[in-house]
Amino acid sequence: MSGRDVDVVVIGAGQAGLSAGYFLHRAGLAPETGYVLLDGGAGPGGAWRERWPTLRLSGVHGIHDLPGLALGAADPDRPAAEVVAEYFAAYEREFGLPVHRPVNVDSVHDRPDGRLDVRTDAGTWTTRALLNATGTWRHPFWPVYPGQATFAGRQLHTADYRGPEEFAGRRVVVVGGGTSAVQLLAEIAEVAAATRWVTRRPPVFAEEFGQEQGRVAVAQVEARVRVGLPPGSVVGVTGLPWTPQLRRMHESGVLRRFPMFDRIVPDGVVWADGDTFAADVILWCTGFRAVLNHLAPLRLRAPGGGILMDGTRVAVDERVHLLGYGPSASTIGANRAGRAAVREIRRLLDSAPAPVA
Ligand code: FAD
């Protein structure tokens, strides 16, 4: 086998990709000839390294330890982006994971011999199985509203946010009902001249977010992908837990929610009932979608617009698993997906001898 002929390619080295790498390592596959991880990031950390510097470790729901090496004690006041990047770097070293970086996968193609060609900006890898762990960060979702292109101010997405400083003295509309929306609203409201929070549906506040709520949320998302529907948002099913920060925002009036505006005009937003808000900035905290465009040549999508899944395996192609997709889109879900996928991939590799290249 040449160095670019492998049994398993993992695309992405975030939580899901590293978990898969760990279980492939444990299964005894040889680095480089047995498996590789191809990651487009500039360094370790997956999407965490891209998150805004004001997102402190204490401000995240909780980052589950990767299998086999704990994060350990970390300063809760440090940016999550830095802490996770350091942790993932140590993890890659500890298990000697063969991560190629930065390598961006452009597309994946069927070969006549039953293997897959993984085409990248650093050449092509040929593989018998594919573990896709590309997350969602590179695919921010921007809804479309009438007049959007006429807005004279700045529009940005959660993915572009770097901290509240640039909003000092400005009038800001924050769109979205998820955790990111309320966290960014809290920071911006401290410095902005005025804020207005709008969401499509009335937000549902939850008393707590415990294991039971987590299980229910995961089961609901799993039910969707099992019938080939797009996964949808986990917050859509869990609601927003009442944190101390949320209670403070509620008391100060910042958390007053407005329904979605009707249209955007050059200097603000307008509601159907004639209400208006003059704005310099619209911040779209409207979520992300799975990064899967590179898999398009494999034609995995079901008529429902999603990908029909059986656990982590794509129902119509046993060579392909999606990790961190749908019900496994959390740090704990990504861990479990890595283990489950590697167990199935080993069976697949054992059942069919490697083709002669
Ligand atoms: P990612 O971390 O996104 O890693 C994907 C990797 O794939 C990246 O390194 C990327 O560069 C690479 N990649 C993408 N496309 C390509 C390509 N074509 N070629 C090569 N490489 C590619 N979950 C929790 O459990 N707790 C939390 O507190 C929490 N907070 C969150 C806060 C925010 C703001 C967001 C958006 C999500 C949060 N989540 C949280 C969800 C959690 O981040 C993810 O479920 C999990 O970390 C994602 O891991 P992943 O490996 O699937 O993807």
Boltz pocket constraint, residues with backbone or C-beta under 6 A from the ligand:
constraints:
  - pocket:
      binder: B
      contacts: [[A, 11], [A, 12], [A, 13], [A, 14], [A, 15], [A, 16], [A, 17], [A, 38], [A, 39], [A, 40], [A, 41], [A, 43], [A, 45], [A, 46], [A, 47], [A, 48], [A, 51], [A, 60], [A, 61], [A, 62], [A, 63], [A, 64], [A, 103], [A, 104], [A, 105], [A, 106], [A, 133], [A, 134], [A, 135], [A, 136], [A, 137], [A, 138], [A, 180], [A, 291], [A, 294], [A, 323], [A, 324], [A, 325], [A, 328], [A, 329], [A, 330], [A, 331], [A, 332], [A, 334]]
      max_distance: 6.0
